[in-house]
């Protein structure tokens, strides 16, 4: 696949999954300038970056089965639509997923108590 084809597939998935480009850039570690270079066929993503994107979006660029998702991927999915949790956890980037799940549970409990 060319860089342009990769970008088109990514953009299609972003629309289908209701993910903003900004969120995609942040969570996949892709700079907007790099994405633009892929689109213009100046560069193509590395194999590692493609695997990360496949895993994040749950797609495959090769037609093979997408990589398996792990606990970190599940956490990203939870946070995708929850800006309040993303803000709360922005300082916890280096925490293991299990600790972040604990924080989320505590946050949800506090939220329920307030209602």
CORFEN-V203777 format. One record per residue. N is the residue number from 1. RES is the residue in one letter. SS is DSSP state (H for helix, E for strand, C for the rest). D_CENTER is the distance of its C-alpha to the mean C-alpha in whole Angstrom. Layout:
# CORFEN-V203777
N&RES&SS&D_CENTER, N&RES&SS&D_CENTER
This chain:
# CORFEN-V203777
1&X&C&21, 2&X&C&22, 3&X&H&19, 4&X&H&20, 5&X&H&19, 6&X&H&16, 7&X&H&15, 8&X&H&17, 9&X&H&15, 10&X&H&11, 11&X&H&13, 12&X&H&14, 13&X&H&11, 14&X&H&10, 15&X&H&13, 16&X&H&14, 17&X&C&11, 18&X&C&11, 19&X&C&8, 20&X&C&10, 21&X&H&10, 22&X&H&10, 23&X&H&7, 24&X&H&5, 25&X&H&8, 26&X&H&8, 27&X&H&4, 28&X&H&5, 29&X&C&9, 30&X&C&10, 31&X&C&13, 32&X&H&14, 33&X&H&18, 34&X&H&16, 35&X&H&15, 36&X&H&18, 37&X&H&20, 38&X&H&18, 39&X&H&19, 40&X&C&23, 41&X&C&23, 42&X&C&24, 43&X&C&21, 44&X&C&19, 45&X&C&16, 46&X&C&17, 47&X&H&17, 48&X&H&15, 49&X&H&12, 50&X&H&12, 51&X&H&12, 52&X&H&9, 53&X&H&7, 54&X&H&10, 55&X&H&8, 56&X&H&5, 57&X&H&7, 58&X&C&10, 59&X&C&12, 60&X&C&15, 61&X&C&16, 62&X&C&19, 63&X&C&20, 64&X&C&20, 65&X&C&18, 66&X&C&14, 67&X&C&14, 68&X&C&14, 69&X&C&11, 70&X&C&13, 71&X&H&13, 72&X&H&10, 73&X&H&8, 74&X&H&10, 75&X&H&10, 76&X&H&6, 77&X&H&8, 78&X&H&11, 79&X&H&9, 80&X&H&8, 81&X&C&11, 82&X&C&13, 83&X&H&14, 84&X&H&17, 85&X&H&15, 86&X&H&12, 87&X&H&16, 88&X&H&17, 89&X&H&15, 90&X&H&14, 91&X&H&17, 92&X&H&16, 93&X&C&14, 94&X&C&16, 95&X&C&17, 96&X&C&17, 97&X&H&15, 98&X&H&18, 99&X&H&19, 100&X&H&16, 101&X&H&17, 102&X&H&21, 103&X&H&20, 104&X&H&18, 105&X&H&21, 106&X&H&23, 107&X&H&22, 108&X&H&22, 109&X&H&26, 110&X&H&27, 111&X&H&25, 112&X&H&27, 113&X&H&30, 114&X&H&30, 115&X&C&30
